[in-house]
Amino acid sequence: MERREQPVVPVARLAGVRREQFLRDIYPRRKPVVLKGMELGTCTTKWTVDYLSQAEGSKEVKIHVSAVPQMDFLSKNFVYRTLPFDVFVQRAAEVKHKEYFLSEEEKYYLRSVGEDARKDIADIRKQFPVLAEDVQIPEYFEKEQFFSSVFRISSAGLQLWTHYDVMDNFLIQVTGKKRVVLYSPRDAPYLYLSGTKSKVLDVDNPDLEKYPLFVKAKRYQCFLEAGDVLFIPALWFHNVISEEFGVALNVFWKHLPAESYDKSDTYGNKDPTAASRAIQILDRALKTLEELPEEYRDFYARRMVLRIQEKAYRNDYG
Ligand SMILES: O=C(O)CCC(=O)C(=O)O
């Protein structure tokens, strides 16, 4: 199939945005924005590889390791390994490794988790208290809305699978450069979803035989430099390439009332409970349609889609 480029929409970049302006003019639009010139504390100047290694020493971290730069959650082309934090940082910062798990040029990725990843939520103040002292998190939401603060440390060249999260978040790029490609929740029909992940990992060279509708998805894109903060509204898909070794801090907060979220969600990526229940009910409805012959099943399925469009779609989606 002939290759068609997706048009690229640059994500707005705004400098020196204060809390009031963010809440009044930016947040309600529910679109990604790069915030420049934010006050982030001493982390932006202090966090060299040596400083990071010394600050938190040899505490163990569980990391993703892959032989190829494109990490894919769906095909699980990576392995989980445990390393002392200082060794991990040194390895993630180098391109070729003397000691390795899979291959000399393997890539590393840390997505920090809570003490017990199944029960506890990542909070750098608890897991990385020394480094947490260096960061000033932009307080653009109420304290009670805070959900997690997650370290994301990656090797140069690493590409993270396309996915959405169910909470709003700031991606604070403390060191290193990154390219982020985003897609609106509205374009979900073109992204070939499997749960919260898209099957389209290679957003630059998508397999259009397999994913022909992908060309219809509108591509938003931005480049982050050290000190930039990207606001990623909940449900926006994102695919991230680290152009250099880099350290980011990802802060999630609750946009919906607290009780809307799944209590067992430690990552901020489980669908709100009402959405999960609605999907279960839909699956039951589809099972019920199987009682009909194909001609009728098709007809009533189309009527159901029309009903969903009429009753649940918004018509002001810009
Ligand atoms: O920067 C990264 O490594 C991933 C960021 C991400 O997935 C997020 O902001 O939710």
The ligand as a Gaussian input file, in Angstrom:
#p B3LYP/6-31G(d) Opt

LIG

0 1
 O        8.111000      10.078000      28.868000
 C        7.881000       8.878000      28.936000
 O        8.773000       8.034000      29.029000
 C        6.459000       8.387000      28.932000
 C        5.475000       9.415000      29.349000
 C        4.111000       8.889000      29.564000
 O        3.783000       7.792000      29.227000
 C        3.119000       9.749000      30.211000
 O        3.369000      10.952000      30.372000
 O        2.046000       9.256000      30.576000

